[in-house]
Amino acid sequence: MTDSVTRAAELLKDHRNSIDRLDAILVYTLGERFKHTQAVGKLKAEHALPPSDPAREATQIARLEDLAKRADLDPEFAKKFLNFIIQEVIHHHTQHQT
Protein backbone atom coordinates (compact mmCIF):
# COMPACT_ATOMS: atom_id res chain seq x y z
CA MET A 1 0.00 0.00 0.00
CA THR A 2 1.06 3.54 -0.61
CA ASP A 3 1.58 5.93 2.25
CA SER A 4 -1.57 7.89 1.34
CA VAL A 5 -3.69 4.73 1.15
CA THR A 6 -2.30 3.52 4.49
CA ARG A 7 -3.03 6.90 6.05
CA ALA A 8 -6.54 6.91 4.57
CA ALA A 9 -7.14 3.42 6.02
CA GLU A 10 -6.00 4.64 9.46
CA LEU A 11 -8.26 7.69 9.27
CA LEU A 12 -11.18 5.52 8.17
CA LYS A 13 -10.59 3.21 11.13
CA ASP A 14 -10.50 6.19 13.51
CA HIS A 15 -13.74 7.61 12.09
CA ARG A 16 -15.46 4.23 12.34
CA ASN A 17 -14.31 3.78 15.92
CA SER A 18 -15.77 7.19 16.76
CA ILE A 19 -19.02 6.32 14.99
CA ASP A 20 -19.27 3.03 16.91
CA ARG A 21 -18.67 4.85 20.21
CA LEU A 22 -21.28 7.48 19.35
CA ASP A 23 -23.80 4.80 18.32
CA ALA A 24 -23.37 3.19 21.73
CA ILE A 25 -23.91 6.57 23.41
CA LEU A 26 -27.09 7.09 21.38
CA VAL A 27 -28.48 3.67 22.29
CA TYR A 28 -27.76 4.06 26.00
CA THR A 29 -29.12 7.62 25.96
CA LEU A 30 -32.33 6.48 24.28
CA GLY A 31 -32.62 3.66 26.81
CA GLU A 32 -32.33 6.17 29.66
CA ARG A 33 -34.79 8.52 27.98
CA PHE A 34 -37.38 5.77 27.55
CA LYS A 35 -37.07 4.76 31.21
CA HIS A 36 -38.22 8.27 32.09
CA THR A 37 -40.97 8.37 29.48
CA GLN A 38 -42.26 4.99 30.74
CA ALA A 39 -42.45 6.46 34.25
CA VAL A 40 -44.29 9.50 32.84
CA GLY A 41 -46.73 7.18 31.04
CA LYS A 42 -47.48 5.28 34.25
CA LEU A 43 -47.94 8.54 36.15
CA LYS A 44 -50.31 9.86 33.49
CA ALA A 45 -52.32 6.63 33.56
CA GLU A 46 -52.58 6.69 37.37
CA HIS A 47 -53.96 10.24 37.26
CA ALA A 48 -56.12 9.86 34.13
CA LEU A 49 -54.02 12.35 32.19
CA PRO A 50 -53.99 12.16 28.37
CA PRO A 51 -51.12 10.20 26.81
CA SER A 52 -50.28 13.10 24.49
CA ASP A 53 -49.36 16.69 25.38
CA PRO A 54 -49.40 18.65 22.10
CA ALA A 55 -48.18 21.90 23.70
CA ARG A 56 -45.13 20.19 25.22
CA GLU A 57 -44.47 18.31 21.98
CA ALA A 58 -44.46 21.57 19.99
CA THR A 59 -42.13 23.18 22.53
CA GLN A 60 -39.78 20.21 22.42
CA ILE A 61 -39.70 20.17 18.63
CA ALA A 62 -38.86 23.89 18.51
CA ARG A 63 -36.19 23.36 21.19
CA LEU A 64 -34.66 20.45 19.28
CA GLU A 65 -34.67 22.39 16.01
CA ASP A 66 -32.75 25.17 17.74
CA LEU A 67 -30.28 22.68 19.24
CA ALA A 68 -29.84 21.07 15.84
CA LYS A 69 -29.01 24.40 14.22
CA ARG A 70 -26.43 25.13 16.92
CA ALA A 71 -24.97 21.63 16.48
CA ASP A 72 -24.76 22.05 12.68
CA LEU A 73 -27.31 19.26 12.20
CA ASP A 74 -30.13 19.49 9.67
CA PRO A 75 -33.10 20.78 11.72
CA GLU A 76 -35.57 18.87 9.52
CA PHE A 77 -33.75 15.63 10.29
CA ALA A 78 -33.81 16.46 14.01
CA LYS A 79 -37.52 17.25 13.79
CA LYS A 80 -38.28 13.93 12.06
CA PHE A 81 -36.20 12.07 14.62
CA LEU A 82 -37.97 13.69 17.58
CA ASN A 83 -41.39 13.17 15.97
CA PHE A 84 -40.56 9.47 15.66
CA ILE A 85 -39.58 9.30 19.33
CA ILE A 86 -42.69 11.25 20.41
CA GLN A 87 -44.97 8.90 18.49
CA GLU A 88 -43.29 5.90 20.13
CA VAL A 89 -43.67 7.49 23.58
CA ILE A 90 -47.36 8.26 22.95
CA HIS A 91 -47.84 4.65 21.86
CA HIS A 92 -46.30 3.47 25.15
CA HIS A 93 -48.38 5.94 27.15
CA THR A 94 -51.55 4.75 25.42
CA GLN A 95 -50.67 1.17 26.38
CA HIS A 96 -50.47 2.25 30.04
CA GLN A 97 -53.98 3.72 29.77
CA THR A 98 -55.55 0.34 29.05
Contacts in CASP RR format, 6 or more apart in sequence:
PFRMAT RR
TARGET T0000
AUTHOR 0000-0000-0000
METHOD contacts of the structure
MODEL  1
MTDSVTRAAELLKDHRNSIDRLDAILVYTLGERFKHTQAVGKLKAEHALP
PSDPAREATQIARLEDLAKRADLDPEFAKKFLNFIIQEVIHHHTQHQT
1 9 0 8 1.000
30 85 0 8 1.000
33 85 0 8 1.000
34 89 0 8 1.000
34 92 0 8 1.000
37 89 0 8 1.000
37 92 0 8 1.000
37 93 0 8 1.000
38 92 0 8 1.000
40 89 0 8 1.000
40 93 0 8 1.000
41 51 0 8 1.000
41 92 0 8 1.000
41 93 0 8 1.000
41 96 0 8 1.000
42 96 0 8 1.000
43 49 0 8 1.000
44 50 0 8 1.000
44 51 0 8 1.000
44 93 0 8 1.000
44 96 0 8 1.000
44 97 0 8 1.000
45 93 0 8 1.000
45 96 0 8 1.000
45 97 0 8 1.000
51 90 0 8 1.000
51 93 0 8 1.000
51 94 0 8 1.000
51 96 0 8 1.000
51 97 0 8 1.000
52 90 0 8 1.000
52 93 0 8 1.000
57 86 0 8 1.000
60 82 0 8 1.000
60 86 0 8 1.000
61 79 0 8 1.000
61 82 0 8 1.000
61 83 0 8 1.000
61 86 0 8 1.000
64 78 0 8 1.000
64 79 0 8 1.000
64 81 0 8 1.000
64 82 0 8 1.000
65 75 0 8 1.000
65 78 0 8 1.000
65 79 0 8 1.000
67 78 0 8 1.000
68 74 0 8 1.000
68 75 0 8 1.000
68 77 0 8 1.000
68 78 0 8 1.000
68 79 0 8 1.000
69 75 0 8 1.000
END
